[in-house]
Amino acid sequence: MAEQRASYSGLATFMRLPVAEEESAWKVADVVVAGAPFDVATTNRPGARFGPRAIRDQSLQLAWGPIWPWGYDPFERIRAVDAGDVPFDWGRPKELEENLRNHVARVLRAGAAPITLGGDHFCTLPVLRACKERFGPVAVIQFDAHRDVEEGAGQGRIDHGIVFSEALHEGLIEETACVQVGIRTVYPGEAGAGMTVIDAAACHEMHPRQVAAKIRDVVGGRPVYLSFDIDCLDPAFAPGTGTPVPGGLSSHQARAILWELKGLNFIGFDVMEVSPPYDAGEITALMGAMLALDFCCLLAAGKKAM
């Protein structure tokens, strides 16, 4: 962990990590953080383009020592850097697909795990394309209010509601090794009948350890990508998002599930749909930072301090 400073001062990199935009620096890193400031694919309230900056800002509140309840500072066990935001021309939104895919492909070739700060959930699609190139079809753990398997795959749409139907269409993910947590919407013509869905009602009835156990049964030892749409949380805990749905998970529920996923073969993570214009007291961005930090703790679990 970097030296302690006031949370309101200094440069706002994620968790005060060193800036490393050059690929050569990633070869000695375990984790490379990057922002995807893109919300062209949103179907309701925009604003997630401001998510990466807000998440970084709020992460400074957490950058002070051992993380509860892990009991350690993950950055004393793993090497992590902040690569800034993936660039693209806002007048040519299709550039985001190519540039983000290429960025993640380079991170994976360097032997590091990508963390992507969104941005709307469409940003997960180019990340999964890069993961497929490296690992073949991967398992997915998706926390979300929506399944994002709506009709329209294979048509070149830029739409955050078809991310995982498009991923299935392109063979990026292994359908029976995908689990969707916190779901509480239904749309006509949804794909992905072979995916495991643990909807919000089931999550509320189950202990987090039971949810985690079911996730483990589904993904097994496969390379697994973890994608967290912040609208998985109830709007009481995450009001700053484009498509809020009542009845979601609490902040504690979501974190408690993650705590029980130690030892899985994680290859990357994203937190998507943080929309600061609709946030209250910056609590959504703070939770986005916390989730990314929890993922770093998952990767650091079992490792010794450097």
C-alpha positions as CSV (number, residue, x, y, z in Angstrom):
1,M,0.0,0.0,0.0
2,A,1.2,3.5,-0.8
3,E,2.1,5.8,2.1
4,Q,-0.9,7.1,3.9
5,R,-2.3,10.4,2.8
6,A,-5.5,12.3,3.3
7,S,-8.2,10.7,1.2
8,Y,-9.0,14.1,-0.4
9,S,-5.5,14.8,-1.7
10,G,-3.1,13.6,-4.3
11,L,-3.6,12.0,-7.7
12,A,-6.6,9.7,-7.9
13,T,-5.4,6.4,-9.2
14,F,-7.2,3.3,-8.1
15,M,-6.1,2.7,-4.5
16,R,-3.2,5.0,-5.1
17,L,-1.5,2.4,-7.4
18,P,1.3,3.5,-9.6
19,V,0.4,4.7,-13.1
20,A,1.7,2.3,-15.7
21,E,0.4,3.0,-19.2
22,E,3.2,1.1,-21.0
23,E,2.9,-2.6,-21.7
24,S,6.4,-3.3,-20.5
25,A,5.4,-2.4,-16.9
26,W,2.6,-4.9,-17.0
27,K,4.9,-7.9,-17.3
28,V,5.9,-7.6,-13.6
29,A,2.3,-6.9,-12.5
30,D,-0.3,-9.4,-11.2
31,V,-3.2,-6.9,-11.8
32,V,-3.7,-4.1,-14.3
33,V,-6.6,-1.7,-13.6
34,A,-8.1,0.3,-16.5
35,G,-11.2,2.5,-17.0
36,A,-13.7,2.2,-19.8
37,P,-15.5,5.5,-19.8
38,F,-18.3,4.5,-22.2
39,D,-22.0,4.6,-21.9
40,V,-23.3,4.7,-25.5
41,A,-24.9,1.3,-25.1
42,T,-27.1,2.2,-22.1
43,T,-30.9,1.8,-22.6
44,N,-32.0,4.1,-19.8
45,R,-30.1,6.8,-17.8
46,P,-26.6,7.6,-19.1
47,G,-23.7,8.7,-17.0
48,A,-21.6,5.6,-16.5
49,R,-18.9,7.2,-18.7
50,F,-18.0,9.1,-15.4
51,G,-17.9,5.8,-13.5
52,P,-14.1,5.1,-13.7
53,R,-13.1,8.5,-12.4
54,A,-15.7,8.3,-9.5
55,I,-14.6,4.8,-8.5
56,R,-11.0,5.9,-8.4
57,D,-11.9,8.9,-6.3
58,Q,-13.8,6.8,-3.8
59,S,-11.1,4.2,-3.6
60,L,-8.9,6.7,-1.9
61,Q,-11.1,6.3,1.2
62,L,-10.1,2.6,1.3
63,A,-6.3,3.0,0.6
64,W,-5.0,3.1,4.2
65,G,-4.2,-0.4,5.4
66,P,-5.4,-4.0,5.9
67,I,-8.9,-4.6,4.4
68,W,-11.7,-6.0,6.5
69,P,-12.5,-8.8,6.9
70,W,-9.5,-10.2,4.9
71,G,-7.0,-9.0,7.5
72,Y,-4.3,-8.0,5.0
73,D,-3.4,-5.4,2.4
74,P,-3.6,-7.2,-0.9
75,F,-1.0,-4.9,-2.5
76,E,1.6,-6.3,-0.1
77,R,1.0,-9.7,-1.7
78,I,0.3,-8.9,-5.3
79,R,1.7,-6.3,-7.7
80,A,-0.9,-4.0,-9.2
81,V,-0.8,-0.9,-11.5
82,D,-3.3,1.6,-12.9
83,A,-3.1,1.9,-16.7
84,G,-5.5,4.8,-16.9
85,D,-8.5,4.8,-19.2
86,V,-8.7,2.9,-22.5
87,P,-8.8,5.6,-25.2
88,F,-11.4,5.9,-28.0
89,D,-12.9,8.6,-30.2
90,W,-16.3,9.5,-28.8
91,G,-17.5,10.2,-32.3
92,R,-16.6,6.6,-33.3
93,P,-18.0,4.4,-30.5
94,K,-17.1,1.2,-32.2
95,E,-13.4,2.1,-31.5
96,L,-14.1,1.2,-27.8
97,E,-14.7,-2.5,-28.8
98,E,-11.4,-2.8,-30.6
99,N,-9.3,-0.8,-28.2
100,L,-10.6,-2.4,-25.1
101,R,-10.2,-5.9,-26.6
102,N,-6.6,-5.1,-27.6
103,H,-5.9,-3.7,-24.2
104,V,-7.1,-6.7,-22.3
105,A,-5.4,-9.1,-24.7
106,R,-2.0,-7.3,-24.0
107,V,-2.7,-7.5,-20.2
108,L,-3.4,-11.2,-20.5
109,R,-0.3,-11.8,-22.6
110,A,1.8,-10.1,-19.9
111,G,0.5,-12.6,-17.4
112,A,-1.7,-10.2,-15.4
113,A,-5.4,-10.1,-14.6
114,P,-7.4,-7.2,-16.0
115,I,-9.7,-5.2,-13.8
116,T,-12.0,-2.9,-15.8
117,L,-13.9,0.0,-14.3
118,G,-17.0,0.8,-16.3
119,G,-18.7,2.2,-18.1
120,D,-21.9,0.4,-19.1
121,H,-22.1,-3.4,-19.3
122,F,-21.4,-3.5,-23.0
123,C,-17.8,-3.0,-22.1
124,T,-17.7,-6.6,-20.8
125,L,-18.1,-8.0,-24.3
126,P,-14.7,-6.9,-25.8
127,V,-13.1,-8.1,-22.6
128,L,-14.6,-11.6,-23.0
129,R,-13.4,-11.6,-26.6
130,A,-9.9,-11.1,-25.4
131,C,-10.3,-13.8,-22.7
132,K,-11.5,-16.3,-25.4
133,E,-8.4,-15.7,-27.4
134,R,-6.3,-16.6,-24.4
135,F,-8.2,-19.3,-22.6
136,G,-10.9,-20.5,-25.0
137,P,-14.6,-20.3,-23.8
138,V,-14.6,-19.3,-20.1
139,A,-16.8,-19.6,-17.2
140,V,-18.6,-16.5,-16.0
141,I,-19.9,-15.3,-12.6
142,Q,-22.3,-12.4,-13.3
143,F,-23.8,-10.3,-10.5
144,D,-26.7,-8.3,-12.1
145,A,-30.3,-7.3,-11.9
146,H,-30.7,-8.3,-15.5
147,R,-29.5,-11.4,-17.4
148,D,-28.4,-9.3,-20.4
149,V,-29.3,-12.2,-22.8
150,E,-31.9,-10.3,-24.8
151,E,-32.6,-10.8,-28.5
152,G,-30.3,-9.1,-31.0
153,A,-27.1,-11.1,-30.9
154,G,-25.2,-11.3,-34.1
155,Q,-26.5,-8.1,-35.5
156,G,-23.7,-5.8,-34.5
157,R,-25.7,-3.9,-31.9
158,I,-24.1,-1.7,-29.3
159,D,-26.5,-2.6,-26.5
160,H,-25.7,-3.5,-22.8
161,G,-28.8,-5.8,-22.8
162,I,-27.3,-8.3,-25.2
163,V,-23.8,-8.7,-23.7
164,F,-24.1,-12.3,-22.7
165,S,-26.4,-13.4,-25.5
166,E,-23.8,-12.1,-27.9
167,A,-21.0,-13.8,-25.9
168,L,-23.0,-17.1,-26.3
169,H,-23.5,-16.4,-30.0
170,E,-19.8,-15.9,-30.5
171,G,-18.7,-18.9,-28.3
172,L,-16.9,-16.7,-25.8
173,I,-18.3,-18.3,-22.7
174,E,-19.3,-21.9,-21.7
175,E,-23.0,-21.7,-21.2
176,T,-23.4,-24.4,-18.6
177,A,-20.4,-22.9,-16.6
178,C,-22.0,-19.5,-16.2
179,V,-23.9,-18.4,-13.1
180,Q,-26.0,-15.3,-12.8
181,V,-26.6,-13.9,-9.3
182,G,-29.3,-11.4,-8.2
183,I,-31.5,-11.5,-11.3
184,R,-34.9,-9.9,-10.9
185,T,-36.1,-9.1,-14.4
186,V,-37.5,-11.1,-17.3
187,Y,-37.5,-10.2,-21.0
188,P,-39.2,-12.0,-24.0
189,G,-36.9,-14.2,-26.1
190,E,-34.0,-14.4,-23.6
191,A,-31.1,-16.8,-24.5
192,G,-28.9,-18.8,-22.2
193,A,-31.3,-21.4,-20.9
194,G,-28.3,-23.5,-19.9
195,M,-27.0,-20.8,-17.5
196,T,-27.6,-21.2,-13.8
197,V,-29.7,-18.3,-12.4
198,I,-29.7,-17.6,-8.6
199,D,-32.3,-14.8,-8.6
200,A,-32.6,-12.1,-6.0
201,A,-35.4,-14.0,-4.1
202,A,-33.2,-17.1,-3.8
203,C,-30.3,-15.0,-2.7
204,H,-32.4,-13.5,0.1
205,E,-33.5,-16.9,1.3
206,M,-30.0,-18.4,1.2
207,H,-26.9,-17.7,3.3
208,P,-24.1,-16.2,1.3
209,R,-22.0,-19.3,1.9
210,Q,-24.8,-21.4,0.2
211,V,-24.8,-19.0,-2.8
212,A,-21.0,-19.3,-3.1
213,A,-21.2,-23.1,-2.8
214,K,-23.6,-23.2,-5.7
215,I,-21.4,-20.9,-7.7
216,R,-18.4,-23.2,-7.1
217,D,-20.4,-26.2,-8.2
218,V,-21.2,-24.4,-11.5
219,V,-17.8,-23.0,-12.5
220,G,-15.5,-25.7,-11.0
221,G,-11.9,-25.3,-11.7
222,R,-12.3,-23.5,-15.1
223,P,-10.9,-20.1,-15.9
224,V,-13.6,-17.8,-14.6
225,Y,-14.4,-14.2,-15.3
226,L,-16.2,-12.2,-12.7
227,S,-18.5,-9.4,-13.9
228,F,-20.3,-7.2,-11.4
229,D,-23.1,-4.9,-12.6
230,I,-23.7,-2.5,-9.7
231,D,-27.4,-2.7,-10.3
232,C,-27.3,-6.2,-8.8
233,L,-27.5,-4.2,-5.5
234,D,-30.8,-2.8,-4.3
235,P,-31.1,0.9,-5.2
236,A,-31.0,1.7,-1.5
237,F,-27.3,0.6,-1.6
238,A,-26.5,1.7,-5.2
239,P,-28.8,4.5,-6.4
240,G,-26.1,5.7,-8.9
241,T,-26.9,3.4,-11.8
242,G,-28.7,3.6,-15.1
243,T,-31.3,0.9,-14.7
244,P,-32.1,0.4,-11.0
245,V,-34.4,-2.4,-9.9
246,P,-35.9,-2.7,-6.4
247,G,-35.4,-5.8,-4.4
248,G,-31.7,-6.4,-5.0
249,L,-28.8,-7.6,-2.8
250,S,-27.4,-5.5,0.0
251,S,-23.8,-4.4,0.0
252,H,-23.0,-6.9,2.8
253,Q,-24.7,-9.8,0.9
254,A,-22.7,-9.2,-2.2
255,R,-19.4,-8.9,-0.4
256,A,-20.1,-11.9,1.8
257,I,-20.6,-14.0,-1.3
258,L,-17.3,-12.8,-2.7
259,W,-15.5,-13.7,0.5
260,E,-16.5,-17.3,0.0
261,L,-15.0,-17.6,-3.5
262,K,-11.4,-17.9,-2.5
263,G,-9.4,-20.3,-4.6
264,L,-11.3,-20.1,-7.9
265,N,-9.3,-19.7,-11.1
266,F,-10.1,-16.0,-11.6
267,I,-8.8,-14.5,-14.8
268,G,-10.3,-11.0,-14.6
269,F,-13.0,-8.8,-13.1
270,D,-15.1,-5.8,-14.0
271,V,-17.5,-3.5,-12.1
272,M,-20.0,-1.8,-14.5
273,E,-22.8,0.7,-14.6
274,V,-21.7,3.1,-11.8
275,S,-23.4,6.3,-12.9
276,P,-22.3,9.2,-10.7
277,P,-25.0,11.7,-11.9
278,Y,-27.6,9.6,-10.1
279,D,-25.4,8.7,-7.1
280,A,-26.3,9.8,-3.5
281,G,-23.4,10.7,-1.3
282,E,-21.1,8.8,-3.7
283,I,-22.0,5.5,-2.1
284,T,-22.4,3.7,-5.4
285,A,-18.9,4.6,-6.5
286,L,-17.6,3.7,-3.1
287,M,-19.1,0.2,-3.4
288,G,-17.7,-0.1,-6.9
289,A,-14.2,0.6,-5.5
290,M,-14.9,-1.9,-2.6
291,L,-15.8,-4.7,-5.0
292,A,-12.7,-4.2,-7.1
293,L,-10.7,-4.2,-3.9
294,D,-12.3,-7.4,-2.8
295,F,-11.3,-9.0,-6.1
296,C,-7.7,-8.0,-5.4
297,C,-8.0,-9.6,-2.0
298,L,-9.3,-12.8,-3.7
299,L,-6.3,-12.9,-5.9
300,A,-4.0,-12.2,-2.9
301,A,-5.6,-14.9,-0.7
302,G,-3.0,-17.6,0.2
303,K,-0.1,-15.5,-1.1
304,K,2.7,-14.3,1.2
305,A,3.7,-10.7,1.6
306,M,6.4,-9.7,-0.8
